[in-house]
Structures are given as structure tokens and as C-alpha cells.
Amino acid sequence: MSAHCMLTGATPGFGNSASHSRRRTSRRFDRNVRRKRCWLPSEGRRVRLRLSAKGIKTVDAIGAEAAVAAVAAVARIRARGVRV
């Protein structure tokens, strides 16, 4: 699973690990991405979304129906060309 949020578009960050001797090595900061199933009343089916923690909170705040069925989640995702 890629660390990419379908709703917010959050992608991994990159940086350096610093050891005790302060020697630097490259590392990757992955997003907290989880699969979340949401009911899509307009299509009469569930959709599975890969959302970051912030994306899940956004869906909870504006409501699953508003986020998924209305314009918020699916329209943004489909506008990017991702199949849901």
C-alpha cells in the first residue's frame, strides 16, 4: 500500500536520520494511511478509500455522506483520475 491519501493528497516526507555520532542517513516519513470503507448512497455500494489520519478526521467532521456521496471525497478523487 502506498503512503498516499486519496482525499488530502498527502504523500511521504523525506529527511535524514541522525545517529548518536550525528552521521546522517536518508529516511522516509510515511503517512498514517489506512483503508476506510464508506457507504456511497448515490451508487448503492461501499467504496474503499485509502485515507490518512487527517483524511479520516475530515470525513468524520463533514460526515460520511457529505464526504463520499456528495462532492468532497469521490469527486476530488475522480477528478485526479483515480478509479474508486
Residue pairs with C-beta under 8 A, 6 or more apart in sequence:
1 33
1 35
1 50
2 33
2 50
3 11
3 12
3 30
3 31
3 33
4 10
4 11
4 12
4 31
4 33
4 50
5 11
5 31
5 33
5 50
5 51
5 52
5 54
5 55
6 49
6 50
6 51
6 55
6 73
6 77
6 82
7 49
7 51
7 52
7 55
7 58
7 59
7 67
7 72
7 73
7 76
7 77
8 51
8 52
8 54
8 55
8 58
9 80
10 31
10 52
10 54
10 55
11 31
12 28
12 29
12 30
12 31
13 28
13 29
14 26
14 27
14 28
14 29
15 26
15 27
15 29
16 24
16 25
16 26
16 27
17 24
17 25
17 26
17 27
18 24
19 25
31 52
31 53
32 52
32 53
33 50
33 51
33 52
34 50
34 51
34 52
34 53
34 56
35 48
35 49
35 50
35 51
36 48
36 49
36 50
36 51
36 56
36 59
37 46
37 47
37 48
37 49
38 46
38 47
38 49
38 59
38 64
38 67
38 68
38 73
39 45
39 46
39 64
39 65
39 68
40 46
40 47
40 68
40 69
40 74
41 65
41 69
42 69
47 68
47 74
47 84
49 55
49 68
49 73
49 77
49 84
51 59
58 67
58 72
59 67
59 68
59 72
59 73
62 72
66 72
67 73
68 74
74 84
77 84
78 84
